[in-house]
Every structure is written in C-alpha cells, then in structure tokens.
Amino acid sequence: MLSLFRSGTSRTVISRNFASSCARLNSTLAFVETSGKTITPSSLSALTAATQLGKPITAVLLGSDSAEAASQLAKSSKINKILVSKSEKYDHYLPEEVSPLITNLLKDGAGDFTNFITPASAVGKNLLPRVGAQLDVQPVSDIIKVISADTFVRPAYAGNALMTVKSKDKQVLVSARGSAFPPLEIDEGASVPIEEIEYVESGNITEFVSEEIIKSERPDLGSAKVVVSGGRGLKNKEEFDKILNPLAAKLGAAIGASRAAVDSGFCDNSLQVGQTGKVVAPDLYIAVGISGAIQHLAGMKDSKVIVAINKDEESPIFNVADISLVGDAFEVVPELTEKL
Ligand SMILES: Cc1cc2nc3c(=O)[nH]c(=O)nc-3n(C[C@H](O)[C@H](O)[C@H](O)COP(=O)(O)OP(=O)(O)OC[C@H]3O[C@@H](n4cnc5c(N)ncnc54)[C@H](O)[C@@H]3O)c2cc1C
C-alpha cells in the first residue's frame, strides 16, 4: 500500500479516503426521526438497539429542523458519524421522498453499511418495506431483542408467539419496537462529525397537504411511564373522561383505550392500545373496564406492573394483572383517585 503514496498531497487524500471507508466498513446506518427540533423517544430506543449490533453507527437525520437535533446527538460517544439533509422536502417524512435517499446511502459503496435500523414508528413502518423492496432485501420488522447483528427476536400472532429470525441478506434491515429498548442516553462525552448530504431526486408525485394533531396536556402514550386506559365498560365519552382524567392527572399518566372504546367514540383513535394500536410498556398500566382480549393484551402485556379494575371477576384481564380489583369502576376509581 505504501508504494501508492508517492507525492505528499496524494498521500493525504488517499489515506483520508481509505480511513473514511474503513470507518464505515461493516457499519450500521440508523434513521433518526425528529419531532420539531428534538429526537423522538422511539428513535432514541432504536439507537440503543443499534448499539447492540456492535458496529460503528452512522445516524441520518432529515428535514429543515434536523440540524439542531443532530447537534444534540453529536454529543453521544455511542455515535460515530452523523449525516444531515436540511432539505424541506424531507419535512413530514413522506416515504416516497425519504426511501430513495436511504436506498442510495445503503447502495453507495455496497457493503459499507451492513445494517440499517429505523424505529418501528408510523414513519419507520412506512419507510422500511420500501427500502427493502428497492434493495431486494427482506426486512425484519418490529424487533424486540438483538441476539447478534443478523439475528433478532420479534413477536408474531399478536404477541402470542416470539420468533427468532436470522437474516441471510447481505444488508440487514430492521425496525425496532420502542417499548422494547430503553432510550439512548446522550452522555455529552463526544463531538461527532456532522456531514451535510444532498437531497436525492425522488420523482415523487405525492405531496404533503395537512395534518391534524390532537393536542393533549397528558404525556405521550408511547413513552409515558404510567398509562391509565379505559374500555367499553366506561359506557360513554362523558364517563370515560370523568373517570379517567382525574386519575391520570393525579398520576401524571397518559390516557389509553381499548379498540371498543375508540370505536364507540369515547376518545381519539391515536389513544388505542393493542395489536392495531400502540404498543406500550410503561412502569404502571391501569386497565379500567377492559376485558383483556388478546388484541388488547398484545399492546400492553409487557408493562412492568398491570393493575386491572373490572366488575367481572372472570374477566381475562385478571390473568395478566399483577393487582386485580374486582369492582364497579364508577365507584372504585373515584375512591382510588381521592385516596391518591
Ligand atoms: C384484527 C383485530 C384487531 C384488534 N385490535 C385491537 C387493539 O389494537 N386494541 C384493542 O383493545 N382491541 C382490539 N381488537 C378488539 C378486541 O378483540 C376486543 O373487542 C376489544 O379489545 C374489547 O374492548 P373492551 O375490553 O373495552 O370491551 P369489552 O370486551 O366489551 O369489555 C368491557 C369490560 O368492561 C367490564 N365492565 C363493564 N362495566 C363495568 C363497570 N361498571 N366497572 C368495571 N368494569 C366494567 C366488563 O366486565 C368487560 O370485561 C381487535 C380485534 C380484531 C379482530
């Protein structure tokens, strides 16, 4: 190799290229989502999963607000490099815009990035299959455990079975379930290089029009430490709010709901917990007037402590509960709230 480095200038250039390709050799590309100027909790969890792959990590952040979030992340000694594109085209993470960029990064100098990881958020769920299709790779979605850089545990059949999956693809693409990994703690021990990257032409014909966000003073359901959830047993929207809001306020909890409660119009569908809703694993989950159908359990059974309040002592929710309270929610919840 040394014989290549004859002139002083070319030695610098060649050796720097060589060093940078070595740094990326056999490494992980992590997609980091931001909300406003901050990194989302599910992305911090995906970054923890990325550290468990045991390879150098390059994080990629996109959109006009990404620079500030990138400079927060740049303090982490767990990250080796950060790529940022501030193009407004990446605001709102339209998958038609984002996937060509990610595919390009993964294709560029094939073999450099052996792994790609994204949070299993709505954005990640939109992105991962597209990138998989564009690279002709089978992604492994919603992993809950990293066994090695190509082998993972993921739930199947609404969480009733856990499968261990080994990817044989050259590049391993995964999404990580937020509740299964603790958020990465940014240790402020480093100053990671940030590189700006260009917008990649996508030929996209879809356009972001508008979004309606339900604003709530309650913590975010996906990352709250305490969740108070209500089901059909709470009868209607007025009772749902009257019973759950004071309890949630006392506990600083997020509010969740069963699908039956959502379908009956008790609350917005963004609060649904379960197989087709959010998957949560708070320190404390209080289920009020919820029967405990498997599709609901799929979204909350990994909570650390489960309290169930139901008037039917045969209710299946009691099979997963750590603390069972058999009683009428309209009597016991106000009493509990008052005692708290
Ligand atoms: C493909 C598919 C996906 C699904 N996805 C989800 C999902 O993501 N999340 C989800 O939750 N469900 C989901 N479901 C629906 C699920 O099967 C159940 O129908 C739903 O969870 C039931 O909600 P519930 O427990 O609120 O209602 P119910 O099953 O009607 O239970 C109400 C409970 O309230 C109790 N109760 C009544 N009055 C009182 C009182 N005064 N005090 C105390 N307790 C009382 C009753 O004893 C009962 O146990 C899905 C179903 C399918 C088929």
The ligand as a MOL file (V3000), in Angstrom:
LIG
                    3D

  0  0  0     0  0            999 V3000
M  V30 BEGIN CTAB
M  V30 COUNTS 53 58 0 0 0
M  V30 BEGIN ATOM
M  V30 1 C -57.9470 -7.7950 13.9270 0
M  V30 2 C -58.3480 -7.2120 15.2430 0
M  V30 3 C -57.5540 -6.2420 15.8110 0
M  V30 4 C -57.8960 -5.6950 17.0480 0
M  V30 5 N -57.0740 -4.7450 17.6060 0
M  V30 6 C -57.3480 -4.2930 18.8470 0
M  V30 7 C -56.5000 -3.3700 19.5010 0
M  V30 8 O -55.4830 -2.9260 18.9480 0
M  V30 9 N -56.8110 -2.9770 20.7510 0
M  V30 10 C -57.9420 -3.4180 21.4200 0
M  V30 11 O -58.1620 -3.0090 22.5780 0
M  V30 12 N -58.7660 -4.2660 20.8010 0
M  V30 13 C -58.5210 -4.7050 19.5380 0
M  V30 14 N -59.4140 -5.5460 18.9370 0
M  V30 15 C -60.7280 -5.7630 19.5740 0
M  V30 16 C -60.6950 -6.7990 20.6790 0
M  V30 17 O -60.8870 -8.0770 20.1560 0
M  V30 18 C -61.8070 -6.5270 21.7110 0
M  V30 19 O -63.0510 -6.4900 21.0320 0
M  V30 20 C -61.6450 -5.2080 22.4540 0
M  V30 21 O -60.3550 -5.1240 22.9890 0
M  V30 22 C -62.6790 -5.1510 23.5820 0
M  V30 23 O -62.5910 -3.9170 24.2430 0
M  V30 24 P -63.0860 -3.7550 25.7380 0
M  V30 25 O -62.3070 -4.6750 26.6050 0
M  V30 26 O -63.0730 -2.3120 26.0430 0
M  V30 27 O -64.6130 -4.1760 25.6480 0
M  V30 28 P -65.3610 -5.4520 26.2010 0
M  V30 29 O -64.7250 -6.7030 25.7210 0
M  V30 30 O -66.7950 -5.2320 25.8810 0
M  V30 31 O -65.1320 -5.4040 27.7640 0
M  V30 32 C -65.6820 -4.4490 28.6030 0
M  V30 33 C -65.3130 -4.8310 30.0180 0
M  V30 34 O -65.7830 -3.8560 30.9200 0
M  V30 35 C -66.2210 -4.5150 32.0970 0
M  V30 36 N -67.1790 -3.6230 32.7650 0
M  V30 37 C -68.4140 -3.2740 32.3620 0
M  V30 38 N -68.9620 -2.3790 33.2130 0
M  V30 39 C -68.0380 -2.1690 34.1760 0
M  V30 40 C -68.0190 -1.3630 35.3590 0
M  V30 41 N -69.0550 -0.5800 35.6790 0
M  V30 42 N -66.9150 -1.4000 36.1200 0
M  V30 43 C -65.8590 -2.1840 35.8220 0
M  V30 44 N -65.8370 -2.9670 34.7290 0
M  V30 45 C -66.8950 -2.9590 33.9100 0
M  V30 46 C -66.8410 -5.8020 31.6270 0
M  V30 47 O -66.8550 -6.7620 32.6510 0
M  V30 48 C -65.9010 -6.1720 30.4810 0
M  V30 49 O -64.8650 -7.0160 30.9380 0
M  V30 50 C -59.0730 -6.1070 17.7020 0
M  V30 51 C -59.8830 -7.0920 17.1120 0
M  V30 52 C -59.5230 -7.6360 15.9120 0
M  V30 53 C -60.3980 -8.6840 15.3050 0
M  V30 END ATOM
M  V30 BEGIN BOND
M  V30 1 1 1 2
M  V30 2 1 2 3
M  V30 3 2 2 52
M  V30 4 2 3 4
M  V30 5 1 4 5
M  V30 6 1 4 50
M  V30 7 2 5 6
M  V30 8 1 6 7
M  V30 9 1 6 13
M  V30 10 2 7 8
M  V30 11 1 7 9
M  V30 12 1 9 10
M  V30 13 2 10 11
M  V30 14 1 10 12
M  V30 15 2 12 13
M  V30 16 1 13 14
M  V30 17 1 14 15
M  V30 18 1 14 50
M  V30 19 1 15 16
M  V30 20 1 16 17
M  V30 21 1 16 18
M  V30 22 1 18 19
M  V30 23 1 18 20
M  V30 24 1 20 21
M  V30 25 1 20 22
M  V30 26 1 22 23
M  V30 27 1 23 24
M  V30 28 2 24 25
M  V30 29 1 24 26
M  V30 30 1 24 27
M  V30 31 1 27 28
M  V30 32 2 28 29
M  V30 33 1 28 30
M  V30 34 1 28 31
M  V30 35 1 31 32
M  V30 36 1 32 33
M  V30 37 1 33 34
M  V30 38 1 33 48
M  V30 39 1 34 35
M  V30 40 1 35 36
M  V30 41 1 35 46
M  V30 42 1 36 37
M  V30 43 1 36 45
M  V30 44 2 37 38
M  V30 45 1 38 39
M  V30 46 1 39 40
M  V30 47 2 39 45
M  V30 48 1 40 41
M  V30 49 2 40 42
M  V30 50 1 42 43
M  V30 51 2 43 44
M  V30 52 1 44 45
M  V30 53 1 46 47
M  V30 54 1 46 48
M  V30 55 1 48 49
M  V30 56 2 50 51
M  V30 57 1 51 52
M  V30 58 1 52 53
M  V30 END BOND
M  V30 END CTAB
M  END
